[in-house]
Every structure is written in C-alpha cells, then in structure tokens.
C-alpha cells in the first residue's frame, strides 16, 4: 500500500475508530473515560486529583488529570518547589506507575482551564468566562504562582466582557475587582476599584474570603479616613453656613433639617466646632423664659 493511500485512510473522517480507542478520552478533551481520567497530556507522568470534587455530575470518582510534570515546573513556581522538595522525601500514592498528587481548595473546572493554559492548549481555553470564574482562576494562578501564563487570557476576557465595572456599589464585587487587578497588575482597574472601595463605606475595608495583602487594606483604610475627613469638613462648613444665614428662618430651618435627616439616614455623624458659651447665652435665656 502506498504512503499516500495509507495517509488518506488514516485521515478518512468516515472511518470508525476501534471500540477500545473510543473508550478513552482524547488529549485534553475535558471528558472522562472508563478510567475517569482527563488526559491533559496523554504522555504525562503525573496525576493530579481534586479530593471530594467531580468534573461532571455523571462521575463517581474524584476529578483526575493526567499532566506533564515538566510543563508544570516550567510554568508554576509552586509546582517546581513542591516537586523538587517533596518528590523523594514525601512519596505520594502511585497510580499506573505515575505519582498522584491531591490538589485541594481548587474547583475541578478551574483546574482544568488552568492546566490547559499551562500545557499550551490555547484553543481549548474558553474565549469568555463569568466574573466568578475569572476570580477563581486568578486566585488559583496567584496561589500556584503561574500568573505569567494566565495573564494574556485575563486581558482577553476583560475586553470581551464590557459590563465589567469596578465602580459597582456591591462591596464584594469591588473587592474581587481589586484582587484580580492586583494579581495581574492592571493599574487602571486597580485605581478605579480602590477609589470605589474608598468611597463606598465608612467602615474599615473587609474582604475575609479573599487573600488581600495587608498593604492594600491599609492603603484603602488610610485613603478612606482622609476622604471621610474631607467630606465631614465640607458638611460642617455647609451646616454652619445654614445656621448663620440671613435668609428667611423657615427656609433655612427646613433646608438644615433635610440635610441632617439625609446624613442620619446614611449613618453620617459629625460635631460642629465648639464655640464660646456667651454666643449661645441669649438663646438659653430665651428657652428658659
């Protein structure tokens, strides 16, 4: 048989693959075969699995991925340190002659996307993800120290998702915008999001579910304190002007009451600068009468 004919038969789309070949998933197809393994790299030398988490509802085993340790160590400083420091001193359970490592605190769907990036399967990386997926992938990239591999995809996702607005009033959303922008050094988003966080509340900045560096929280709190001080000084000046105005008393009293009511509704309180008692003596005498 000629070489051309053999090549034509191998490329024939109508030719049915043997049954045993159809049982196993192809390279990085995101599915699971009879052995419940997603083959990111069919020639891989390492299994990663997520204890207690499945890749699909039909699976009855932990999500397991066959990967290349070489790709992991080149892309991820975390995997490089883990495999070099513990590979021989702390043996991991073996499966089919390959080492098996548990990956905790990472969703299988997130890990699958991350592994596709690391192994260079860019066409299998989704062109668009939800905001929550973006946050999960960003946190995983930061933890496994492979942000350089993930960063180009993050910029693409942000361009596709035009509704990604860090000025949203939801403090949790703003906090997530800040953490993503900090991880990938997206300065313009970080600037807008931190400004929104500074001006959105009078309480200390809190994001207990996100690994915020202390210096970011301190910067937001310091900016918020300075901003609130400026706002309160403006309010005090405005109220003082109403108290000393020469317009009709009823008009100014109504306006002042509306201002104070609005401030109380937003839990904003302040104290006017103290004045000598003699300025208030005529008013006190009038009240006593």
C-alpha positions, 0 to 999 in steps of 0.5 A: 500500500502506498504512503499516500493511500495509507495517509488518506485512510488514516485521515478518512473522517468516515472511518470508525475508530476501534471500540477500545480507542473510543473508550478513552478520552482524547488529549485534553478533551475535558471528558472522562473515560472508563478510567475517569481520567482527563488526559491533559497530556496523554504522555504525562507522568503525573496525576493530579486529583481534586479530593471530594470534587467531580468534573461532571455530575455523571462521575463517581470518582474524584476529578483526575488529570493526567499532566506533564510534570515538566510543563508544570515546573516550567510554568508554576513556581509552586509546582517546581518547589513542591516537586523538587522538595517533596518528590523523594522525601514525601512519596505520594500514592502511585497510580499506573506507575505515575505519582498522584498528587491531591490538589485541594481548595481548587474547583475541578473546572478551574483546574482544568482551564488552568492546566490547559493554559499551562500545557499550551492548549490555547484553543481549548481555553474558553474565549469568555468566562463569568466574573466568578470564574475569572476570580477563581482562576486568578486566585488559583494562578496567584496561589500556584504562582503561574500568573505569567501564563494566565495573564494574556487570557485575563486581558482577553476576557476583560475586553470581551466582557464590557459590563465589567465595572469596578465602580459597582456599589456591591462591596464584594464585587469591588473587592474581587475587582481589586484582587484580580487587578492586583494579581495581574497588575492592571493599574487602571482597574486597580485605581478605579476599584480602590477609589470605589472601595474608598468611597463606598463605606465608612467602615474599615475595608473587609474582604475575609474570603479573599487573600488581600495583602495587608498593604492594600487594606491599609492603603484603602483604610488610610485613603478612606479616613482622609476622604471621610475627613474631607467630606465631614469638613465640607458638611460642617462648613455647609451646616454652619453656613445654614445656621448663620444665614440671613435668609428667611428662618423657615427656609433655612430651618427646613433646608438644615433639617433635610440635610441632617435627616439625609446624613442620619439616614446614611449613618453620617455623624459629625460635631460642629466646632465648639464655640464660646458659651456667651454666643449661645447665652441669649438663646438659653435665656430665651428657652428658659423664659 
